[in-house]
Amino acid sequence: MTLQADTLFDFDKSNLKSEGVATLNKLAQDIKKMKLEVVIIVGYTDSVGTDAYNIALGQRRANAVKAFLTNDGGVEATRVYTESKGKADPVASNATAEGRAKNRRAVIEVVGTQAVK
């Protein structure tokens, strides 16, 4: 699952926006219905700023998603891992504002199986 950071975060911020909270609430509910193995959250940024700054910003964003899922969403913290790739692996051109917005994202991978009823 890829969540655009412009849904989750304002530009250059790591505080969750209300639209992002709604999306993450739904995700947390879906996760709780699973036999969860692991959740991996990777934070990305656009190309504006230094490599070091973008790695740190991507990590703050990934950490914010983890904090929400574990504190508010009830997902087991020991099963959630975060990392930042900063401005690496862009999904669009950084030459335009639209492309940069697409590159500001959080990728959430959930590994598990549906619970048997």
matplotlib code that plots the C-alpha trace (Angstrom):
import matplotlib.pyplot as plt

x = [0.0, 1.4, 0.0, 0.8, 2.5, 0.4, -2.6, -0.7, 1.6, 1.9, 5.1, 8.2, 6.2, 5.8, 2.5, -0.4, -3.2, -6.8, -7.2, -4.2, -5.7, -8.9, -6.9, -4.7, -7.7, -9.1, -5.8, -5.4, -8.9, -7.9, -4.6, -6.4, -8.5, -5.3, -2.9, -0.1, 3.5, 5.0, 4.3, 7.1, 6.8, 9.1, 9.2, 10.1, 10.6, 10.9, 14.3, 14.2, 16.8, 20.0, 20.3, 20.8, 17.7, 15.5, 16.6, 15.7, 12.4, 11.4, 12.2, 10.1, 7.2, 7.6, 7.8, 4.6, 2.7, 4.1, 3.1, -0.4, -0.8, 0.5, -0.8, -4.2, -4.7, -3.8, -1.3, 1.4, 4.5, 7.0, 5.7, 6.1, 9.4, 10.3, 13.0, 13.6, 14.8, 14.7, 14.6, 15.7, 13.4, 11.2, 8.0, 7.7, 9.9, 11.1, 11.1, 7.5, 5.4, 3.0, 5.9, 7.4, 4.1, 3.9, 7.4, 6.4, 4.9, 4.8, 4.9, 3.3, 3.8, 1.6, 2.6, 0.1, -2.8, -6.5, -7.8, -9.9, -13.4]
y = [0.0, 3.4, 6.5, 9.8, 12.0, 15.0, 13.1, 12.4, 15.4, 19.0, 20.0, 19.7, 18.4, 15.1, 15.8, 13.8, 15.6, 14.7, 13.1, 10.9, 10.0, 8.7, 6.5, 5.1, 4.4, 2.2, 0.5, -0.2, -1.8, -4.0, -5.0, -6.0, -8.5, -10.2, -12.7, -10.0, -10.9, -7.5, -3.9, -2.1, 1.7, 3.5, 7.3, 9.2, 12.8, 14.9, 16.1, 19.5, 19.7, 17.9, 14.1, 14.2, 16.4, 14.3, 11.0, 12.6, 13.9, 10.6, 8.9, 11.4, 10.7, 6.9, 7.3, 9.4, 6.7, 4.0, 6.1, 6.4, 2.8, 1.6, 4.2, 5.0, 2.1, -0.7, -2.4, -4.3, -2.0, -4.9, -5.9, -2.4, -1.4, 2.0, 3.3, 6.3, 6.3, 10.1, 11.3, 7.9, 5.9, 8.7, 7.6, 10.8, 13.6, 16.1, 18.8, 19.8, 20.5, 17.7, 15.2, 16.3, 15.9, 12.3, 11.6, 12.7, 9.4, 6.7, 3.1, 0.7, -3.0, -5.3, -9.0, -11.4, -13.6, -13.2, -14.5, -17.6, -17.3]
z = [0.0, -0.9, 0.8, -0.8, 1.8, 0.6, 2.1, 5.3, 5.7, 4.7, 2.7, 4.9, 7.9, 9.7, 11.6, 10.3, 8.5, 9.3, 5.8, 6.7, 10.1, 8.4, 6.0, 8.7, 11.0, 8.2, 7.7, 11.4, 11.5, 8.5, 10.2, 13.4, 11.4, 10.2, 11.7, 11.5, 10.8, 10.2, 9.0, 7.2, 6.7, 4.4, 4.3, 1.1, 0.2, -2.9, -4.1, -2.4, 0.4, 1.3, 1.4, 5.1, 5.7, 3.4, 5.1, 8.5, 7.2, 5.7, 9.0, 11.0, 8.6, 8.9, 12.7, 12.7, 10.8, 13.2, 16.2, 14.9, 14.0, 17.4, 19.8, 18.2, 15.9, 18.4, 16.1, 18.1, 18.1, 18.1, 14.6, 13.0, 11.5, 9.9, 7.5, 5.3, 1.8, 1.6, -2.0, -3.4, -5.8, -7.1, -8.7, -10.7, -12.1, -9.5, -12.2, -11.5, -8.4, -9.3, -9.6, -6.3, -4.6, -5.9, -4.5, -1.0, 0.1, 2.7, 1.5, 4.0, 3.5, 5.6, 5.8, 7.3, 6.6, 6.9, 10.2, 9.9, 11.3]

ax = plt.figure().add_subplot(projection="3d")
ax.plot(x, y, z, "-o")
ax.set_aspect("equal")
plt.show()
